[in-house]
Amino acid sequence: MTDDTPSDDETAGADDVTLDPWGSSTVSDYEKLFGEFGIEAFDDLLADVPNPHYLMRRAIIFGHRDYRRVLDAMQSGEPFAALSGFMPTGDPHIGHKLVFDEIIWHQQQGGDAYALIADLEANAARGLTWEEIDEHARNYLLSLLALGFDPEEGTLYRQSENRELQDLAFELGAEANFSELEAIYGFGGETDVSHMQSVVTQMADILYPQLEEPKPTVIPVGPDQDPHIRLARDLASRARYFKVTEAYASFELTDAERPLVASAYDARETYADDPETPRCTEAAQWLAEQGVDEFPEGVDEATLSATVEKLENAGMEPLRPRTRFFDRNATDEAFEALIDAVDGEKRVFEGHVDAFDLTEAEARDLAQDVEVAHGGYGFVPPSSIYHRFMTGLTGGKMSSSIPASHISLLDDPETGYDKVKSATTGGRQSAEEQREKGGRPDDCPVYELYAYLLAADDDEFAERVYEECRNGDRLCGDCKEQAAELMREFLADHQEKRDEVEDLLEDADIQLTSTRA
């Protein structure tokens, strides 16, 4: 979902690497997410990020999916967007502030910023009344504005009041089916239809910033929300008029087969009678002689056998690289316009066009231009960034249902002070042992408060707290006292700013009271 927290506003993730958007466990090993789900390390991009947020610098934002696309737009001054949604099932707390900050930072970098209230999901999946939703939604929005979101430059909306969003959800629903939702989310015969509809609505939320024009869009989330991101990326591709792929002959290849044929083409000098015109049957024989052990891990016998069979069936057809446009959802007019727009040598078939003088990147741009010009969306697959979860002040997960585990942005400053003073730490059994062995900041909810919130943009301060703890120079009592004082100051300042933006919220272009109440 576009909400940054799962059910009941719990900051939750997954047990091991099972990613459940409505689960209640915590991710036990972030590193596994890279290999299992294709999430990429954000650190690899950090040097190229202009004015990186401290959440990025401190590796709290630890991963991404296709964020380079957003970064390129940011660096070149091209349009890009950031969006997140908030399911109003309780008070906003310091865990939500992570996503508020990420949206605001992208807005400050020149992006089109979107923040939505996922009220349809709150009603369908959590059973909240519309009156309850209205109260919580107002609190989320006030905190968002108090932290710096500019409603005049950004977009605020609630799902139930946005007709364009609902129309888009209806269209995207035609691209999804129950078996797919069952596989991704575990839906079954007892799942409410409204819950399933709320998923499709979230897909529309993720793509909503591109309704006026296609542009890179980033969705900041916790890793438990990655199933939503992957489904949205799939639906964005399915909604496109054309699919662009690399091809080598008149027949089609799967994504697994294509690298094998590419290898055969690259090796043509070693087997072809005429390397300028290698034949499919020659490539088939060469591939069969290599065996699976000669190719990267992941190539199996079945894939190799299927590839060889396709090449053999093509016989003496020349093996020749080309870029292929598949007609996926195009109107007749759009397909004809694409044919006319392809310059250079081309071959036109009933369901696709092969271009021999276009790179794949050029072809994708051309396909998007033709689609948009003929009434299509031209969606760019949405990107995502992933932040680590905050540990609850009592250890374990941070949950709105356990008041002592979190600090609400609405808590009285003195209450916030007391919660920090009562928090679990990563300290040793005694002050003497702490001085001798050092503390454990990596396992300390109080240190997380410094890193995620209290040190703000001061990296030197955050690092000093970390090193003093680890070296045994900082004892837990003094550390908690300092954190508690800073939390009291933060809450007092934040709530003063909430009061200041009341009029700003009233003037914002968003329906604050549900018409369904």
C-alpha positions, 0 to 999 in steps of 0.5 A, spaced: 500 500 500 502 507 499 501 507 506 508 507 510 505 503 515 501 496 515 495 494 519 493 498 525 499 503 524 504 498 526 511 499 524 512 492 521 515 488 516 516 481 515 519 475 518 525 473 515 524 475 508 516 474 507 514 481 505 506 482 508 503 489 507 498 487 513 503 483 517 505 485 524 512 482 524 519 485 523 524 484 518 530 480 521 535 481 516 535 487 511 541 484 507 536 478 505 532 483 501 537 485 496 538 478 493 531 475 494 527 481 492 531 485 487 531 491 492 538 495 490 543 498 496 541 505 496 549 506 498 551 505 491 547 511 489 548 516 495 554 520 492 550 522 486 544 524 490 544 532 491 543 535 498 542 528 501 537 527 506 540 525 513 536 519 513 540 517 506 546 519 509 545 515 515 543 509 511 536 509 514 534 509 507 537 503 505 535 500 499 531 502 492 528 500 486 529 503 480 531 510 484 536 512 478 531 514 474 528 519 479 535 521 480 537 522 473 530 527 472 532 530 479 539 532 476 537 534 469 531 538 472 526 534 468 519 533 472 519 527 477 514 526 483 514 523 490 508 520 493 506 517 499 499 515 503 497 514 510 492 510 512 488 514 518 487 508 523 490 512 529 495 518 531 501 520 527 507 518 530 515 519 530 515 513 525 510 516 520 515 522 520 520 518 516 515 518 510 513 525 511 520 528 511 522 523 505 516 527 501 518 534 503 525 533 501 523 530 494 518 537 494 524 541 496 529 538 490 524 540 485 519 534 485 511 534 484 509 532 491 503 528 493 500 526 500 494 522 500 489 519 505 488 512 504 481 512 507 478 507 503 483 502 505 482 504 512 474 503 512 475 497 507 481 493 511 480 496 518 473 497 519 474 505 521 468 509 521 468 515 516 468 520 523 474 516 526 477 517 519 476 524 518 479 526 525 485 522 524 486 524 517 486 531 520 492 530 524 496 527 519 495 533 515 497 538 520 503 534 522 505 534 514 504 541 513 507 543 520 514 539 518 514 543 511 510 540 506 507 546 501 500 545 499 500 550 494 506 547 490 504 539 492 497 535 492 493 533 497 487 528 496 483 523 500 481 516 496 474 517 497 473 524 494 478 523 488 474 521 482 480 521 477 483 516 482 477 511 482 476 511 474 484 510 474 483 504 479 477 501 475 482 501 469 487 498 472 483 493 475 482 490 468 489 488 468 489 484 475 485 478 477 484 474 483 489 469 482 494 474 482 492 478 488 491 471 492 498 469 490 501 476 492 497 477 498 494 471 500 487 473 499 482 467 499 474 466 499 473 470 506 476 476 503 472 482 502 471 485 495 472 492 498 479 489 501 481 487 494 478 493 491 482 497 496 489 494 493 487 496 486 486 503 489 493 503 492 495 501 485 492 507 482 495 512 488 502 510 486 500 511 478 496 518 480 502 523 479 503 521 472 496 522 469 497 529 466 504 526 464 509 520 464 514 522 469 519 518 474 515 517 481 518 515 487 514 512 493 518 512 500 516 505 504 518 500 509 520 494 505 514 490 508 510 494 502 514 492 496 509 487 494 505 493 492 511 496 489 512 490 484 504 489 483 504 497 481 510 496 476 507 490 473 500 494 472 504 500 469 507 496 464 501 492 462 497 498 461 502 501 456 500 501 449 507 498 447 512 493 449 519 494 447 524 488 447 530 486 444 529 481 439 534 477 434 529 473 429 522 473 427 520 469 433 519 471 440 524 470 446 522 470 453 526 474 458 530 468 460 531 465 453 534 472 450 541 472 454 542 465 451 541 468 444 545 474 445 551 470 447 550 465 441 550 472 436 556 475 440 560 468 439 558 468 431 565 468 429 566 461 432 561 457 428 558 461 423 560 460 415 558 467 414 559 471 421 556 477 417 549 473 417 549 467 422 543 462 421 539 460 427 540 453 425 548 454 426 546 458 433 542 452 435 547 447 434 552 452 438 548 453 444 546 445 444 554 444 444 555 449 450 551 446 455 548 450 461 554 450 465 557 455 460 552 460 462 550 464 468 547 461 474 540 461 473 540 458 466 537 451 466 536 445 462 529 447 460 530 454 458 536 452 454 532 446 450 527 451 449 531 456 446 535 451 442 528 449 439 526 455 437 532 457 433 532 450 430 525 451 428 527 458 425 532 454 420 536 458 415 533 465 418 539 470 419 540 471 426 540 479 427 539 484 432 533 488 432 528 492 437 521 490 437 515 494 438 509 489 441 502 492 440 500 490 447 493 495 448 494 500 442 489 503 438 489 502 431 491 509 430 496 509 435 499 502 431 499 506 425 502 512 427 508 508 431 509 504 424 510 511 421 514 514 426 519 508 426 525 511 421 530 507 418 529 499 416 523 496 419 519 490 418 512 490 420 508 484 422 501 483 424 502 484 432 509 487 432 514 492 428 521 490 428 526 496 428 533 495 426 536 502 426 533 504 433 537 503 440 532 500 445 532 506 449 530 510 443 525 505 442 522 506 449 522 514 448 518 513 441 513 508 444 511 513 449 511 519 445 506 515 440 502 513 446 501 519 449 500 523 443 494 518 442 491 518 448 495 513 452 498 514 459 505 512 457 506 510 465 513 510 467 514 504 472 514 507 479 520 507 483 521 506 491 526 507 496 526 503 503 527 505 510 529 501 516 523 500 521 524 504 528 524 499 534 519 500 539 521 504 545 520 498 549 523 493 544 520 489 539 516 493 534 513 500 534 505 500 535 500 505 536 496 499 540 502 499 545 502 507 547 509 506 551 512 503 544 511 509 540 511 517 541 505 520 538 506 527 534 500 529 539 503 527 545 504 532 551 511 534 551 512 532 558 509 525 556 514 524 550 519 526 556 517 520 560 516 515 555 524 516 553 526 516 560 522 509 561 525 506 554 529 500 553 536 501 552 542 497 549 546 498 555 550 493 559 548 491 566 552 496 570 555 502 569 562 499 570 561 494 565 558 499 560 565 503 561 569 497 560 565 494 554 562 499 551 554 500 550 550 497 544 548 503 540 546 498 534 541 495 539 538 501 542 532 504 541 534 510 544 540 511 540 535 510 534 531 516 536 538 520 535 539 517 528 532 518 526 530 524 529 533 528 535 540 529 531 536 532 525 541 534 520 547 534 525 551 528 523 557 530 527 552 530 533 549 523 531 556 520 530 558 523 537 553 519 541 554 513 537 561 513 538 561 515 546 556 510 547 560 504 543 566 506 547 563 506 554 564 514 555 556 515 555 552 512 560 545 510 559 542 515 564 545 521 561 544 519 554 536 518 556 536 524 559 539 528 553 534 524 549 528 526 553 530 533 553 530 533 546 524 530 545 520 534 549 523 540 545 521 537 539 514 535 541 513 542 543 516 546 537 512 541 532 505 542 536 506 550 536 507 549 528 501 545 528 497 550 531 500 555 526 498 551 520 491 550 521 489 556 517 493 553 511 490 546 512 483 549 512 485 553 505 488 547 502 485 543 496 482 537 500 476 535 503 477 534 510 470 532 512 468 525 508 461 526 504 460 519 506 460 520 513 
